[in-house]
């Protein structure tokens, strides 16, 4: 790109079946200049997801501006991580079949996380990608969990304690266990109640010989200390906290809660 044509702006859009969120980055100052979240739950169920996206683009002019880079982040629980020595891109579907139902017609993708010699394998939303091709021509796409795990691994440097992190979505949550930049476990669970949540936490801890009296549990996503999920975790696990997002807040003017809720988007 000619330097005179450069906009010094990047758009990141996180997409799911329940809505989308997006933020605009000022790449000259490495700051988040604007942010919006759009929920689809109150829309007509007969509308196709592409129509909902088209409505969002019509209502939010920021989505139609010119950007140097566009990143689409697919947020679903159809993903897993594979160590690089065991990875073969000809067999993407076989890595996913152990934790999700896969079909011959599914399209598979992967994100290479070369720093840590792992690959995220996932099923992206093809219809959404097709929509964005029409809108932007070219763009990059990744899975939300690739960004999440990379950032958590980065932050674990020289931390020798096994740490468990849980990232909350509206219908599922991810458990990530890390020790000094090594990914020990990643899994995604659907949940409805706080009891579902604590069951999976304690079960995972037991599998990895992590004592609830000792290991730190950090919570990310749409959660506060008043949440029943936080309270039940606090009841069974001694060291529970919300993830510290002070470093992330240096590049935007949003609240601590917003930075925690949109940890993946703001780190993209």
DRENDO-1510 file (C-alpha; in Angstrom, 1 decimal, always signed):
<recs>
REC; n; res; u; v; w
REC; 1; UNK; +0.0; +0.0; +0.0 .
REC; 2; UNK; +1.2; +3.5; -0.9 .
REC; 3; UNK; +2.2; +5.3; +2.4 .
REC; 4; UNK; +0.0; +8.3; +1.3 .
REC; 5; UNK; -3.1; +6.0; +1.1 .
REC; 6; UNK; -2.5; +4.4; +4.5 .
REC; 7; UNK; -5.4; +5.2; +6.9 .
REC; 8; UNK; -3.6; +4.0; +10.1 .
REC; 9; UNK; -6.9; +2.3; +11.1 .
REC; 10; UNK; -7.7; -1.4; +11.7 .
REC; 11; UNK; -11.2; -2.9; +12.2 .
REC; 12; UNK; -11.7; -6.1; +14.3 .
REC; 13; UNK; -15.1; -7.7; +14.2 .
REC; 14; UNK; -16.0; -10.6; +16.6 .
REC; 15; UNK; -18.8; -12.7; +15.2 .
REC; 16; UNK; -21.1; -15.4; +16.7 .
REC; 17; UNK; -24.6; -16.7; +16.2 .
REC; 18; UNK; -25.9; -14.4; +19.0 .
REC; 19; UNK; -24.5; -11.1; +17.8 .
REC; 20; UNK; -21.3; -9.2; +16.9 .
REC; 21; UNK; -19.0; -6.7; +18.4 .
REC; 22; UNK; -16.4; -4.6; +16.8 .
REC; 23; UNK; -13.7; -2.1; +17.6 .
REC; 24; UNK; -11.6; +0.3; +15.5 .
REC; 25; UNK; -7.9; +0.7; +16.3 .
REC; 26; UNK; -5.8; +3.7; +15.7 .
REC; 27; UNK; -2.7; +1.9; +14.6 .
REC; 28; UNK; -0.5; +5.0; +14.8 .
REC; 29; UNK; -1.1; +5.3; +18.6 .
REC; 30; UNK; -2.0; +1.7; +19.2 .
REC; 31; UNK; -5.3; +2.7; +20.8 .
REC; 32; UNK; -9.0; +1.6; +20.5 .
REC; 33; UNK; -10.8; +4.6; +19.1 .
REC; 34; UNK; -14.4; +3.2; +19.1 .
REC; 35; UNK; -16.3; +0.1; +20.1 .
REC; 36; UNK; -19.8; -1.3; +19.7 .
REC; 37; UNK; -21.7; -4.5; +20.7 .
REC; 38; UNK; -24.8; -5.7; +18.8 .
REC; 39; UNK; -27.0; -8.5; +20.1 .
REC; 40; UNK; -29.3; -10.6; +17.8 .
REC; 41; UNK; -31.5; -12.1; +20.5 .
REC; 42; UNK; -34.4; -9.7; +20.0 .
REC; 43; UNK; -34.5; -10.0; +16.2 .
REC; 44; UNK; -37.0; -11.9; +14.1 .
REC; 45; UNK; -36.0; -15.6; +14.2 .
REC; 46; UNK; -36.9; -16.0; +10.5 .
REC; 47; UNK; -34.1; -13.6; +9.4 .
REC; 48; UNK; -30.9; -15.1; +8.1 .
REC; 49; UNK; -27.7; -14.3; +9.9 .
REC; 50; UNK; -26.5; -12.5; +6.8 .
REC; 51; UNK; -29.5; -10.2; +6.9 .
REC; 52; UNK; -28.7; -9.3; +10.6 .
REC; 53; UNK; -25.2; -8.5; +9.6 .
REC; 54; UNK; -26.4; -6.3; +6.7 .
REC; 55; UNK; -28.7; -4.5; +9.2 .
REC; 56; UNK; -25.7; -3.9; +11.5 .
REC; 57; UNK; -23.6; -2.5; +8.6 .
REC; 58; UNK; -26.5; -0.2; +7.6 .
REC; 59; UNK; -26.9; +1.2; +11.2 .
REC; 60; UNK; -23.2; +1.6; +12.1 .
REC; 61; UNK; -21.2; +3.8; +9.7 .
REC; 62; UNK; -17.9; +2.8; +11.3 .
REC; 63; UNK; -18.3; -0.6; +9.6 .
REC; 64; UNK; -18.3; +1.0; +6.2 .
REC; 65; UNK; -15.2; +3.1; +6.5 .
REC; 66; UNK; -11.9; +2.4; +4.9 .
REC; 67; UNK; -9.3; +0.4; +6.9 .
REC; 68; UNK; -5.8; -0.8; +6.2 .
REC; 69; UNK; -6.6; -4.1; +7.9 .
REC; 70; UNK; -9.8; -6.0; +8.7 .
REC; 71; UNK; -9.8; -8.9; +11.2 .
REC; 72; UNK; -12.8; -11.2; +11.6 .
REC; 73; UNK; -12.8; -13.2; +14.8 .
REC; 74; UNK; -15.0; -16.3; +14.9 .
REC; 75; UNK; -16.4; -17.0; +18.3 .
REC; 76; UNK; -17.8; -20.5; +18.8 .
REC; 77; UNK; -17.0; -23.6; +20.8 .
REC; 78; UNK; -16.0; -25.6; +17.7 .
REC; 79; UNK; -12.2; -25.4; +18.2 .
REC; 80; UNK; -9.3; -27.3; +19.7 .
REC; 81; UNK; -5.5; -27.0; +19.9 .
REC; 82; UNK; -3.0; -29.4; +18.4 .
REC; 83; UNK; +0.8; -29.4; +19.2 .
REC; 84; UNK; +2.8; -28.6; +16.1 .
REC; 85; UNK; +4.7; -32.0; +16.0 .
REC; 86; UNK; +1.3; -33.8; +15.8 .
REC; 87; UNK; -0.3; -31.4; +13.3 .
REC; 88; UNK; -1.1; -32.3; +9.7 .
REC; 89; UNK; -3.4; -29.8; +7.9 .
REC; 90; UNK; -4.8; -32.6; +5.7 .
REC; 91; UNK; -6.6; -34.0; +8.8 .
REC; 92; UNK; -8.2; -31.0; +10.4 .
REC; 93; UNK; -11.6; -32.6; +10.8 .
REC; 94; UNK; -10.1; -35.6; +12.7 .
REC; 95; UNK; -8.7; -33.3; +15.5 .
REC; 96; UNK; -12.1; -31.8; +16.1 .
REC; 97; UNK; -14.2; -35.0; +16.1 .
REC; 98; UNK; -13.3; -35.8; +19.7 .
REC; 99; UNK; -15.0; -32.8; +21.1 .
REC; 100; UNK; -17.6; -31.7; +18.6 .
REC; 101; UNK; -19.9; -33.2; +16.0 .
REC; 102; UNK; -18.3; -32.8; +12.6 .
REC; 103; UNK; -19.8; -33.4; +9.1 .
REC; 104; UNK; -18.3; -34.1; +5.7 .
REC; 105; UNK; -19.6; -30.8; +4.5 .
REC; 106; UNK; -17.9; -28.7; +7.2 .
REC; 107; UNK; -15.2; -26.3; +6.3 .
REC; 108; UNK; -12.2; -26.4; +8.6 .
REC; 109; UNK; -9.5; -23.8; +9.2 .
REC; 110; UNK; -6.5; -23.4; +11.5 .
REC; 111; UNK; -4.4; -20.6; +13.1 .
REC; 112; UNK; -0.7; -21.2; +13.5 .
REC; 113; UNK; +0.6; -20.0; +16.8 .
REC; 114; UNK; +4.2; -20.4; +16.0 .
REC; 115; UNK; +5.6; -18.8; +19.2 .
REC; 116; UNK; +4.2; -21.7; +21.2 .
REC; 117; UNK; +4.3; -24.5; +18.5 .
REC; 118; UNK; +0.6; -25.1; +18.6 .
REC; 119; UNK; -2.2; -24.8; +16.0 .
REC; 120; UNK; -5.8; -23.9; +16.7 .
REC; 121; UNK; -8.1; -26.0; +14.6 .
REC; 122; UNK; -11.7; -24.8; +14.2 .
REC; 123; UNK; -14.9; -24.5; +12.1 .
REC; 124; UNK; -15.4; -20.9; +11.0 .
REC; 125; UNK; -18.8; -19.5; +9.9 .
REC; 126; UNK; -18.5; -19.8; +6.1 .
REC; 127; UNK; -21.6; -17.8; +5.4 .
REC; 128; UNK; -20.3; -14.9; +7.6 .
REC; 129; UNK; -16.9; -15.0; +5.8 .
REC; 130; UNK; -18.7; -14.9; +2.4 .
REC; 131; UNK; -20.6; -11.8; +3.7 .
REC; 132; UNK; -17.4; -10.1; +4.6 .
REC; 133; UNK; -15.8; -11.0; +1.3 .
REC; 134; UNK; -18.6; -9.0; -0.4 .
REC; 135; UNK; -18.1; -6.1; +2.0 .
REC; 136; UNK; -14.3; -5.9; +2.3 .
REC; 137; UNK; -12.8; -7.9; -0.6 .
REC; 138; UNK; -10.0; -9.2; +1.5 .
REC; 139; UNK; -9.6; -9.7; +5.2 .
REC; 140; UNK; -7.9; -11.9; +7.8 .
REC; 141; UNK; -9.8; -14.2; +10.1 .
REC; 142; UNK; -8.9; -16.1; +13.3 .
REC; 143; UNK; -10.6; -18.0; +16.0 .
REC; 144; UNK; -11.3; -16.1; +19.3 .
REC; 145; UNK; -9.6; -18.8; +21.2 .
REC; 146; UNK; -6.4; -18.4; +19.3 .
REC; 147; UNK; -6.2; -14.8; +20.6 .
REC; 148; UNK; -7.3; -15.8; +24.1 .
REC; 149; UNK; -4.7; -18.6; +24.5 .
REC; 150; UNK; -1.9; -16.6; +23.0 .
REC; 151; UNK; -2.4; -13.6; +25.3 .
REC; 152; UNK; -2.7; -15.9; +28.4 .
REC; 153; UNK; +0.5; -17.8; +27.4 .
REC; 154; UNK; +2.3; -14.4; +26.9 .
REC; 155; UNK; +1.3; -13.3; +30.4 .
REC; 156; UNK; +2.4; -16.6; +32.0 .
REC; 157; UNK; +6.1; -16.1; +31.4 .
REC; 158; UNK; +8.2; -17.1; +34.4 .
REC; 159; UNK; +5.1; -18.1; +36.4 .
REC; 160; UNK; +5.8; -21.6; +37.5 .
REC; 161; UNK; +2.4; -22.2; +39.3 .
REC; 162; UNK; -0.3; -24.0; +37.4 .
REC; 163; UNK; -3.0; -21.5; +36.8 .
REC; 164; UNK; -6.6; -22.0; +35.6 .
REC; 165; UNK; -8.3; -19.4; +33.6 .
REC; 166; UNK; -12.0; -19.5; +32.6 .
REC; 167; UNK; -13.4; -17.3; +29.8 .
REC; 168; UNK; -17.2; -16.8; +29.9 .
REC; 169; UNK; -19.4; -16.6; +26.8 .
REC; 170; UNK; -23.2; -16.5; +26.9 .
REC; 171; UNK; -23.7; -20.2; +26.3 .
REC; 172; UNK; -20.3; -21.8; +26.9 .
REC; 173; UNK; -17.1; -21.2; +28.7 .
REC; 174; UNK; -13.5; -22.1; +28.0 .
REC; 175; UNK; -11.1; -23.6; +30.6 .
REC; 176; UNK; -7.4; -22.9; +30.0 .
REC; 177; UNK; -4.7; -24.3; +32.2 .
REC; 178; UNK; -1.2; -22.8; +31.8 .
REC; 179; UNK; +2.2; -23.1; +33.5 .
REC; 180; UNK; +5.1; -20.9; +32.4 .
REC; 181; UNK; +4.0; -20.5; +28.8 .
REC; 182; UNK; +3.0; -24.1; +28.4 .
REC; 183; UNK; -0.6; -25.0; +27.5 .
REC; 184; UNK; -1.5; -27.9; +29.8 .
REC; 185; UNK; -5.3; -28.0; +29.0 .
REC; 186; UNK; -7.9; -26.3; +26.8 .
REC; 187; UNK; -11.5; -27.3; +26.7 .
REC; 188; UNK; -14.9; -25.8; +26.1 .
REC; 189; UNK; -18.1; -26.6; +28.0 .
REC; 190; UNK; -21.7; -25.6; +27.5 .
REC; 191; UNK; -23.4; -24.5; +30.7 .
REC; 192; UNK; -26.7; -23.3; +32.1 .
REC; 193; UNK; -26.3; -23.1; +35.8 .
REC; 194; UNK; -23.5; -22.2; +38.3 .
REC; 195; UNK; -23.6; -25.8; +39.3 .
REC; 196; UNK; -22.6; -26.9; +35.8 .
REC; 197; UNK; -19.8; -24.4; +35.9 .
REC; 198; UNK; -18.3; -25.5; +39.2 .
REC; 199; UNK; -18.6; -29.2; +38.3 .
REC; 200; UNK; -16.4; -28.8; +35.2 .
REC; 201; UNK; -13.9; -26.6; +37.2 .
REC; 202; UNK; -13.5; -29.2; +39.9 .
REC; 203; UNK; -13.5; -32.1; +37.5 .
REC; 204; UNK; -10.7; -30.5; +35.4 .
REC; 205; UNK; -8.7; -29.6; +38.5 .
REC; 206; UNK; -8.9; -33.2; +39.7 .
REC; 207; UNK; -7.7; -34.5; +36.3 .
REC; 208; UNK; -4.6; -32.3; +36.5 .
REC; 209; UNK; -4.0; -32.9; +40.3 .
REC; 210; UNK; -4.7; -29.3; +41.1 .
REC; 211; UNK; -5.7; -28.7; +44.7 .
REC; 212; UNK; -8.6; -26.2; +45.1 .
REC; 213; UNK; -6.8; -25.0; +48.3 .
REC; 214; UNK; -3.8; -23.9; +46.2 .
REC; 215; UNK; -4.3; -23.2; +42.5 .
REC; 216; UNK; -5.2; -19.7; +41.3 .
REC; 217; UNK; -8.4; -19.4; +39.3 .
REC; 218; UNK; -8.8; -16.3; +37.1 .
REC; 219; UNK; -12.1; -15.4; +35.4 .
REC; 220; UNK; -12.4; -13.5; +32.1 .
REC; 221; UNK; -15.4; -12.3; +30.1 .
REC; 222; UNK; -18.8; -11.1; +31.2 .
REC; 223; UNK; -18.5; -11.8; +34.9 .
REC; 224; UNK; -18.3; -9.7; +38.1 .
REC; 225; UNK; -17.7; -10.5; +41.8 .
REC; 226; UNK; -21.5; -10.3; +42.3 .
REC; 227; UNK; -22.1; -13.1; +39.7 .
REC; 228; UNK; -23.5; -16.4; +41.0 .
REC; 229; UNK; -20.7; -18.0; +39.0 .
REC; 230; UNK; -18.0; -16.1; +40.9 .
REC; 231; UNK; -19.7; -16.8; +44.2 .
REC; 232; UNK; -19.9; -20.5; +43.7 .
REC; 233; UNK; -16.3; -20.6; +42.6 .
REC; 234; UNK; -15.3; -18.6; +45.7 .
REC; 235; UNK; -17.2; -21.2; +47.8 .
REC; 236; UNK; -15.1; -24.2; +46.6 .
REC; 237; UNK; -11.8; -22.6; +45.5 .
REC; 238; UNK; -9.6; -20.6; +47.8 .
REC; 239; UNK; -7.9; -18.3; +45.3 .
REC; 240; UNK; -10.4; -16.8; +42.9 .
REC; 241; UNK; -10.1; -13.5; +41.2 .
REC; 242; UNK; -11.1; -11.5; +38.1 .
REC; 243; UNK; -8.3; -11.2; +35.6 .
REC; 244; UNK; -6.3; -8.0; +35.9 .
REC; 245; UNK; -6.8; -5.9; +32.8 .
REC; 246; UNK; -4.9; -2.7; +33.8 .
REC; 247; UNK; -2.3; -3.2; +31.1 .
REC; 248; UNK; -5.0; -3.6; +28.5 .
REC; 249; UNK; -6.7; -0.3; +29.7 .
REC; 250; UNK; -3.7; +1.7; +28.7 .
REC; 251; UNK; -4.8; +1.6; +25.1 .
REC; 252; UNK; -8.5; +2.6; +25.5 .
REC; 253; UNK; -10.9; +4.7; +27.6 .
REC; 254; UNK; -13.3; +1.8; +28.5 .
REC; 255; UNK; -14.1; +0.6; +32.0 .
REC; 256; UNK; -12.4; -2.3; +33.7 .
REC; 257; UNK; -15.6; -4.4; +33.3 .
REC; 258; UNK; -15.7; -3.7; +29.5 .
REC; 259; UNK; -12.0; -4.6; +29.1 .
REC; 260; UNK; -12.6; -7.9; +30.9 .
REC; 261; UNK; -15.8; -8.6; +29.0 .
REC; 262; UNK; -14.1; -7.8; +25.6 .
REC; 263; UNK; -10.7; -9.1; +26.5 .
REC; 264; UNK; -10.3; -11.0; +23.2 .
REC; 265; UNK; -11.6; -8.2; +20.9 .
REC; 266; UNK; -9.4; -5.5; +22.6 .
REC; 267; UNK; -6.4; -7.8; +22.4 .
REC; 268; UNK; -6.9; -8.4; +18.7 .
</recs>
